[in-house]
Amino acid sequence: MDYYLAGTNPSGSYSFVISDLLNSSCLQRAQKLPVGKGRRWEWAGCCLETHGITFRIQISVKELLDTDVLLKLLFHLPVNYPSTLPDISVNSDQLTRAQCMDVKDKLLEQAKKHLSEPMVHDLILWIQQHLKYVIKQSATVCNEKTTLSKGTSAEDGIWMLLLHLDHMRAKAKYVKTVEKWASDLRLTGRLMFMGKIILILLQGDRSNIKEYLILQKTSKVDVDSSGKKCKEKMISVLCETKVQSQHKRFQTFEVKEYSTLDELQKEFETAGLITLFSEFVPPLLK
């Protein structure tokens, strides 16, 4: 079983302990993450999945450009962590999306130096100490990074993701959240409603597609039957594949509603995705 603890020690600093049993060999790991003076840790959530564990930590970094920067870090530890690098997501209301992506890239660079050993604690301490330098470097090499980013995208290609949602209770809030994620991650596509069928079709860089999936599975995007905020537990990944030459690239992300199955099929046909439609959509009607 998995457990987590969050609280204060006698000196008043926050601590975070996480231990998980992730496979049949009963591999157990624990990391205690003490907080430096003048900094704040907040436990934000822990989600056990069959393929690993995902948790969030919020860090308040002081004295950066005379402001407090609250970094929201999400770590997904795969089953064979630390032999495999964790997936990392970075968000902050005080930083631009580009700056958050730069912070993520730097954390992954540091993670490679700690491969095969517990690294989350070291990564968080490192970014606390180096955040201002990462942001400064991001500003001075912005044009260079843009060029490199385009090169990486061209090499990896554009990927496509098709998701099926069982329902949306808080539809307006849910839709707004999906639109924000798509915008932040530079993803295009459609959020499609047809009767009780809800589909999300996304196109974009593979790393951003993966980050979207982490957000979708670990964020409280809906409410349960009692009206309490809850995570999405009834989502299905129907297809995740590289966009082919015959597939049309969506230029924007749009929310659309369809009155009939024919209208929905036409959307897929226009995008050169009729095979995708035929394989995955009709079975949802049964």
C-alpha positions in Angstrom: 0.0 0.0 0.0 1.0 3.6 -0.4 1.0 6.4 2.2 2.0 10.0 2.5 2.6 12.3 5.5 2.7 16.1 5.6 3.2 18.2 8.6 5.7 20.2 10.7 8.7 19.2 12.6 9.6 20.8 16.0 11.5 23.6 14.3 8.4 24.6 12.3 9.7 23.5 8.9 7.4 21.4 6.7 8.4 17.9 5.7 7.0 15.5 3.1 7.4 11.7 3.3 6.2 9.4 0.5 6.6 5.6 0.4 5.3 3.3 -2.3 5.1 -0.3 -3.0 4.9 -0.4 -6.8 5.2 -4.0 -7.9 5.1 -7.6 -6.9 8.6 -7.5 -5.6 7.4 -5.1 -2.9 10.0 -2.5 -3.8 9.7 0.2 -1.1 11.1 3.7 -1.4 10.9 6.7 0.9 12.2 10.2 0.6 12.0 12.8 3.3 12.1 16.3 1.9 13.1 18.9 4.5 12.5 22.5 3.8 15.2 25.2 3.9 14.8 28.2 6.1 12.6 30.9 4.5 11.0 28.4 2.0 7.7 26.6 2.1 6.6 23.2 1.0 3.0 22.2 0.6 1.7 18.8 -0.1 -0.8 19.1 -2.9 -1.8 15.6 -3.8 -0.8 12.0 -4.3 -2.3 9.6 -6.9 -1.4 5.9 -7.1 -1.6 4.3 -10.6 -0.8 0.8 -11.7 2.1 2.1 -13.7 3.7 4.2 -11.0 2.9 7.1 -8.7 2.2 10.8 -9.2 2.4 13.5 -6.7 2.7 17.3 -6.5 4.8 19.7 -4.5 4.5 23.4 -4.3 7.6 25.4 -3.6 7.7 29.1 -2.6 11.0 30.6 -3.8 11.7 34.0 -2.2 13.6 37.0 -3.3 13.4 36.5 -7.0 13.0 39.9 -8.7 11.6 41.1 -5.4 8.7 38.7 -5.6 7.7 35.3 -4.3 7.5 32.7 -7.1 5.3 29.7 -6.4 6.4 26.7 -8.4 3.9 23.9 -8.8 5.9 20.8 -9.6 4.3 17.5 -10.6 6.4 14.3 -10.6 5.3 11.0 -12.1 7.6 8.2 -10.9 7.3 5.1 -13.2 7.4 1.6 -11.7 11.1 1.2 -12.4 12.1 4.6 -11.0 14.9 5.6 -10.3 16.4 3.5 -13.1 14.0 5.5 -15.3 13.7 9.3 -15.2 10.5 10.7 -13.8 8.1 12.7 -15.9 8.0 16.3 -14.7 5.5 19.1 -15.1 6.0 22.7 -14.1 3.5 25.4 -13.6 3.5 28.9 -12.0 1.3 31.9 -12.1 4.3 34.2 -11.9 6.2 32.6 -14.9 5.3 32.4 -18.6 4.7 29.1 -20.2 8.0 29.3 -22.0 9.8 29.9 -18.7 8.0 26.9 -17.1 9.1 24.7 -20.0 12.7 25.9 -19.5 12.6 25.0 -15.8 11.3 21.6 -16.8 14.1 21.1 -19.3 16.7 22.0 -16.7 15.2 19.7 -14.1 15.3 16.8 -16.6 19.0 17.6 -17.3 19.7 17.4 -13.6 17.7 14.2 -13.3 20.0 12.5 -15.8 22.9 13.1 -13.4 21.1 11.2 -10.6 19.9 8.2 -12.7 19.6 5.0 -10.6 19.4 6.9 -7.3 16.5 8.8 -5.6 16.5 12.2 -7.0 13.3 14.2 -6.2 14.8 15.8 -3.1 17.9 16.9 -4.9 16.0 18.2 -7.9 13.8 20.4 -5.7 16.7 21.8 -3.8 18.6 22.5 -7.0 15.7 24.5 -8.6 15.3 26.5 -5.4 18.9 27.5 -5.6 19.1 28.0 -9.4 15.6 29.3 -10.5 16.7 32.9 -11.0 19.6 31.8 -13.1 17.4 29.6 -15.2 14.9 32.4 -15.8 17.7 34.8 -16.7 19.2 32.4 -19.1 15.8 31.8 -20.6 15.4 35.5 -21.4 18.9 35.8 -23.0 18.7 32.8 -25.2 15.0 32.9 -26.1 15.6 33.0 -29.9 18.1 30.2 -29.7 15.8 28.0 -27.7 12.9 28.6 -30.2 15.1 27.4 -33.0 16.2 24.3 -31.1 12.6 23.6 -30.1 11.5 23.7 -33.8 14.3 21.3 -34.6 13.2 18.9 -31.9 9.6 19.0 -33.1 10.6 18.3 -36.7 12.6 15.3 -35.5 10.0 13.9 -33.2 7.1 14.8 -35.4 3.6 15.8 -34.4 1.5 13.3 -32.3 -2.2 12.8 -31.9 -4.2 11.7 -28.9 -7.9 10.6 -28.8 -9.5 10.4 -25.4 -13.0 9.3 -24.4 -14.7 10.8 -21.3 -17.6 9.0 -19.6 -19.3 12.2 -18.4 -18.9 15.8 -17.2 -20.8 17.0 -14.2 -19.4 20.5 -14.0 -19.3 20.9 -17.8 -18.5 24.7 -17.9 -15.6 24.5 -15.6 -14.3 21.2 -17.2 -14.4 22.7 -20.7 -12.6 25.9 -19.5 -9.9 23.8 -17.9 -9.3 21.7 -21.0 -9.1 24.8 -23.2 -6.5 26.3 -20.9 -4.4 23.2 -20.9 -4.5 23.0 -24.7 -3.5 26.6 -24.9 -0.7 26.4 -22.4 0.7 23.3 -24.0 0.3 24.6 -27.6 -2.0 21.7 -28.5 -4.7 21.9 -31.2 -7.7 19.8 -31.9 -11.3 19.3 -30.8 -13.4 18.7 -27.7 -16.4 17.0 -29.2 -19.9 16.4 -27.8 -22.4 14.1 -29.5 -25.2 13.0 -27.3 -23.6 11.2 -24.4 -20.3 10.8 -26.3 -17.5 13.1 -25.2 -14.2 12.9 -27.1 -11.0 14.9 -26.9 -8.8 14.9 -30.0 -5.4 16.6 -29.6 -2.4 17.2 -31.8 1.0 18.6 -30.8 4.5 17.8 -29.7 4.7 14.4 -28.0 6.2 15.8 -24.8 3.2 18.2 -24.5 0.8 15.4 -25.2 2.3 13.4 -22.4 2.1 16.4 -20.0 -1.6 16.9 -21.0 -2.3 13.3 -20.0 -0.7 13.7 -16.6 -2.7 16.9 -16.0 -5.9 15.1 -17.1 -5.4 12.2 -14.8 -4.2 14.0 -11.7 -6.1 17.3 -11.6 -9.5 17.8 -9.9 -11.4 18.8 -13.1 -14.9 17.7 -12.2 -17.2 17.1 -9.3 -18.6 13.9 -7.9 -22.3 13.1 -7.2 -22.1 15.0 -3.9 -20.7 18.1 -5.6 -17.1 17.7 -4.3 -14.2 18.3 -6.6 -12.7 15.1 -8.0 -10.1 13.8 -10.4 -11.1 12.2 -13.7 -11.2 8.4 -13.1 -13.3 7.4 -16.1 -11.1 8.4 -19.0 -10.0 6.1 -21.8 -7.0 6.6 -24.1 -8.5 5.3 -27.4 -5.5 6.1 -29.6 -2.0 7.7 -29.3 -0.1 7.8 -32.5 2.1 9.9 -34.7 0.3 12.2 -37.2 0.7 10.9 -40.7 1.0 12.8 -44.0 -2.7 12.0 -44.9 -3.9 13.6 -41.6 -4.9 17.2 -41.6 -3.3 19.4 -39.0 -5.8 21.3 -36.8 -4.8 25.0 -36.6 -6.7 25.8 -33.4 -8.4 24.0 -30.4 -12.2 24.2 -30.6 -15.1 23.0 -28.6 -17.9 21.6 -30.9 -21.3 19.9 -30.4 -22.8 17.6 -33.0 -26.5 16.7 -33.4 -25.9 13.4 -35.2 -23.3 10.8 -35.7 -23.0 11.8 -39.3 -21.9 15.3 -38.3 -19.3 13.8 -36.0 -18.1 11.5 -38.7 -17.8 14.4 -41.1 -15.4 16.1 -38.7 -13.1 13.1 -38.7 -13.4 12.7 -42.5 -12.4 16.4 -43.1 -9.3 15.8 -41.0 -8.4 12.6 -42.9 -9.2 10.5 -39.8 -12.1 8.4 -41.0 -10.1 5.2 -40.1 -9.7 6.5 -36.6 -13.5 7.2 -36.4 -14.5 3.8 -37.8 -12.3 1.9 -35.4 -13.0 3.7 -32.1 -16.3 5.8 -32.3 -19.0 3.3 -33.3 -18.2 0.9 -30.4 -18.9 3.7 -28.0 -22.6 3.6 -29.1 -23.1 0.1 -28.0 
